[in-house]
Amino acid sequence: MNMTQDLGYLDPPWEQKLSFILPRSLHQLRQGRFPVIATIWTAIYYFIGASLHTSPPFVITVIMASNVRHPSAEPAEPQSNLPGFGRFKIELSAVLTIKIILELSVIFGYPNALQDELRNATDAALMMIMSMEERGQIDPTDISPLLTALTEMGRHGTARQVEGWFEQYVSIDEGRRAEVLKYQMSPELAEKMVSFISELKETCHTLYDKIQPIPYIKEKMYSVDKVFIEVGIEYCDRQGSWKTLSSYHGIFSIAKGSSRIQIIEGDPGYGKSTLALQLVYDWCNDSSDSPFCKPDIMIFLNLRQLGGTTSIVDAIEQFLLPRDSLLKRRDVEELINNRNLNILVVLDAYDEYPDQHIEDSFVRHMLEEKILRHIDVLLTTRSSCIPPACGSRTGRIRLTGFDEGAREQYVRKAVTGDDEEELQKILEQFNTNPILRDICQAPLFSVMYAHVAHKEEKFHNVRSVTGFFEYMIDCFHSHAQNKVFGDERKQLQTYADDHCKLDKVAFESLTGATQQLLWDKKVLTTKFGADFYGLYVDIGILVEEEVINRNRGATRAQSIQYRTNVRFYHKLFCEWYAAHHLARSVTSFWAWFYDFCEHVNPYDLQFVYRFACGISSAAAKQVIKLVKRKQDGDKFAVLCSLEQEENTEDVLSIVRYLVSRDVHISEKDTRLLQRTTVQLLELASQKEVPIKCLNLDRSFETVDKKLTHIALKSGVVVRPIVYLQLLIVRMETTDVTEQELINILGFAGQCVNLMELRIDGCTLPLAINAESIPNQVISRKMKVFYSRYGYKMRLEAGQWEMDDVDVIRKLCLDGLTLSRDDSVLLQQSTLRLLENSSQHNIPISCLTLDRCIDKFDVTTSSMVLRSGRSLPCALSVVTLEVTTPGNMSEDRLLQVLAFVKKFKDIEAVLFISCVLPLSIPTEHIDDSLITRNVKVSCCPDNKIQFNLRSGKLESKTELSGVVTITIHDTVASQASKVMQLMVASANNIPISEVWLNRSFSSVDPDSLSLVLGSGLCLPRLSSLQSLEIWTEPGREVTVDEWTGIMNYVKQCQLLKKLHMRFCLLPWLDNNPTDHGHTTVQWYPGFESSTYEIHSGRWQSFISKQVLTREAYDKLVTRFRERFRNSNWQKQRRAKSE
């Protein structure tokens, strides 16, 4: 089939297009003004879909082409391309009446909005089919959820008809299943794939093999593997916390199949593009130690080049395939769309992508998983430019820059080699210049410095990013000027000094409606002049790239022209020249700049602002004035002020004002904002400005073992701050070890003016070794507070003592919990809090014991927890909640009540997720509980209560209709229903029917109770009239289990009917079963297969024919095939293997 549409707009299997794309278009016609046309096309659609199996003729191509929809409106792409499934869906649509559709939508739990849409749709059947397939309720290998729902609705004939169609059109034998599911590539396509991969690798080689650390040094070019050093790298886990990743090799392995799309983010110059090229190198060279050699195809696209490109195939043709490629567009489409291939697309520099704000772009659709959902995607971008809408399986990776080790490794590898003296000389500059050290955390700056600084002594005195970049640009121009003399040299200097036109182009490219960081060579040559343009290309500030220039739809056989695009060496260079334009414009056009700042986030163009402030002091005053108006603008204003190396007094006045208040570093702050804040603190400390308070609000990660710094979760480092007075460390709820607490105290000791340390939000050890507390902390009599529980540390003993009773009072008012899942440290802290509340007679509104009770010690009259610790009994508890899943014995209930009577303020006892006994002896119930009118209930809404006077369980509500206990019920809900049934049975109240919907687990042979999956037991119910058990689909009930079920049936004297569904029951060989007057029916899960017991044999419920052994064996085979994908059958096959 000749497809003229872009890849991703349509999916290749024609049969699926008939089943999905055409109905959507028909729906539009019917809803509009063309119902007659819709009727005609519907007739054609059904005729073609029902009669054709081979490749469609030309007329189908016309139909499909006329119904092309854009990816943004495209429905979720079909699940499979198994032959015949499209025909099955056509047949299915004929029987789905609106009544059946609405019933199904309720059973399947569709949202109300979708139900309304189905109710009002003219093509509701087709819409319902698409909805069921999207939700996995039908697919080419299994339609059991649909059949089950139809049977539940009582539509047995419809279910039988649908099952027949499925077997006729779709079902295949086991031998052919693997062959169909595995796509077989033709020899011709395999040959084209080899050519495609070869051409991709050839193009990629030119990308990764010409790395220039210093653009103007053309003779020094490296392959990426010769200069690549792993930077700090972190990933975001499912809880939203950032965790360290040891190597880039783990980028996709950490996702464990859940993240098909990975975003690599980082600040400017942090090595995102270099990492992307290293991945390409690994693939092209089959690096065996790298997982990135495994993809069958890797496609590397630089997004700054893709402005206006409407599909990935266009991008591949234009930027990756060579001029003489023999591959045709449809070849590339077929390969990219092959779901059997492992394909990785690397999209570099999303922050430079001109179409990032266009919702219709193919890149946006890939990230939102609307097209090409079988392809893995890795995207790089600045941290300030994360794509706004990504799919549910998107992972986040963050680059944190060079640390000292990585910086040394790079210098040794790419600059000095074995020259140890030169290595130490360069490293010394980093260590002695804190501003340079911070700047060179960005690998780009570190690399530039390493390659230039050892030859340029002047470079050692850098004191700002502007100064760093200014000198770097001077080096570019000096290198060119050193090669010429006289007038020619003067001309080059003129070009170096006067670059206004370049400044304006750079500024407009960054601040326009869409970023445009790529220009046509002819345009820039005309704008700048050939000499100016030639110079900036020669020194490497501008870089040329050759790409295909052809009209959409043109073939390679036609005359293909190439054009030369031009870009800056790095986006930071573009920002440098844009800053010059901003610095000039601010002072001349104040109104314009005011409006500009109102609509632009300074953090998106942070270097433009910072460079502008360093370039012009006049511009700095205006920039800083407006920046302060923004949120957190004060801190960013300081960052801008630091670029003015000569204007230190103005900077200090701002710093004094900011540090006179609490300074926060929050987990939610950007890395830039955190680094800015740290620089602010360091500057204040250097100038001996007192700092009132530093609050690390959930941003704290750890203290270095050498106590040299605090590492934040973002990777930003906080070194000891000499003039800090108060440090607050607020952590996530976690346990802090004794050594970690000692390390925090050690860091506090390094801050020589620190007098108070507060730790909050975590669980601390109740005591530490006093000898391990740093002398600086003790000698200064530093106050150390454990804010969570209102404690203060006695430094001489290393123990906490109560400091603030109000804190304890608030905690007790909110309620306290002791859980089985608590760490030992947390449980110890809670018990200590309970003791303190008892000593100060503070009432506890509610104490929850969550699965933590082990036993009761009669000798000490105490409750022993699973941790081995005892719960004190002299507590002022108002409400006690006991969560203990399972059936509670009489003895355990009496033990709890005996313990509770010692709570002087007790008003209520609530048992959750457990089944209580129907009654207990009243003589064992303490009278004080009765006189105090203590309420004992079994569920939060008090539907079931224990009458302490009678010692019996009572229900406040009456049973009505069918009582359903499902697998989706909470344990508490199941327990409530079981106890209602128990009370009804005990009082001889008829129970019409109990339905166990996949909640049945087994039978307890001792008590003859039905055991639920939650662990609760349903005892015999003497007044039960009907019992229906839906097992997990595909379950095979053993002989012993069946015997247990029948024994349970015999105990229920009034039970008239037992119905087993979706399971395989044992063969009955003329073995009479004593089931009294109970009718036993069995439905294995497919139509015409309902059986009942008659004279100890299974017989058909309809025909009354006895099930022979041969017929039973066939039923077993059919059952296992029917439920082959169920968890139960998968486990059975695994055990047999």
Secondary structure, DSSP 8 states (H G I E B T S, - for coil): ----S-BTTB-S-HHHHHHHHHHHHHHHHHHTT-HHHHHHHHHHHHHHHHH--SS--HHHHHHHHHT---GGG-----S---TTHHHHHHHHHHH--HHHHHHHHHHTT--HHHHHHHHH-TTHHHHHHHHHHHTTSSBTTB-HHHHHHHHHTT-HHHHHHHHHHHHHHT---HHHHHHHHS----HHHHHHHHHHHHHHHHHHHHHHT-B-SSTT-TT--B-HHHH----EEEEE-TTS-EEE-S-GGGTTGGGTTS-SEEEEEESTTSSHHHHHHHHHHHHHTT-TTSGGG--SEEEEEEGGG-TT--SHHHHHHHHTS-TT----HHHHHHHHT-TTS-EEEEEE-GGG-TTTT-TT-HHHHHHTTSS-TTSEEEEEEETT---S---TTEEEEEEEE--HHHHHHHIIIIIITT-HHHHHHHHHHHHH-HHHHHHTTSHHHHHHHHHHTTT-GGGGG--SHHHHHHHHHHHHHHHHHTT--HHHHHHHHHHHH--HHHHHHHHHHHHSSS----EEHHHHHHHH-HHHHHHHHHTTSEEEEEEEE--TT--TTS--EEEEEEEESSHHHHHHHHHHHHHHHHHH-HHHHHHHHHHS-TTTTHHHHHHHHHH-HHHHHHHHHHHTTSTTHHHHHHHHHTT-TT-HHHHHHHHHHHHTSEEEEETTS-HHHHHHHHHHHHHHHHTT--B-EEEEES-EEEE-TTSS-EEETTS-EE---TTB-EEEEE--S-B--HHHHHHHHHHHHHSTT--EEEEESSB--SB--GGGS-HHHHHTT-EEEETTTTEEEETTTTEEEE--HHHHHHHHHH-EEEETTS-HHHHHHHHHHHHHHHHTT--EEEEEEES-EEEEETTTTEEEETTS-EE-S---EEEEEEEEEEE--HHHHHHHHHHHTT-TT--EEEEEEEE--SB--GGGS-HHHHHTT-EEESSTT-SEEEETTTTEEEESS---SEEEEETTS-HHHHHHHHHHHHHHHHTT--B-EEEEES-EEEEETTTTEEEETTS-EE---TTB-EEEEEEEEEEE--HHHHHHHHHHHHH-TT--EEEEEEEE-----S-----TT-EEEEE-SSTT--EEEETTEEEETTT--B--HHHHHHHHHHHHHHTTTSHHHHHHHHHH-
